[in-house]
């Protein structure tokens, strides 16, 4: 039996930009509303999967009133963010 492919959680591409546009706020303001550091939001938005904690997930879902699968996707470990 083969080892399963390692999976990682990431933000769906464009989510943060869309959320900020829809809410009429900056990324910095979104980070403050989520009670996370702006750099944490930037790292998660750029695809750094290690930046996404349970607290981050819950906060983004609460602030945006969106479902988990509207904001996040599960990808194979080692994926490359499209340019």
Secondary structure, 3 states (H helix, E strand, C coil): CCCCCCEEEEECCCHHHHHHHHHCCCHHHHHHHHCCCHHHHHHHHCCCHHHCCHHHHHHHHHHHCCCHHHHEEEEECCCCCCC
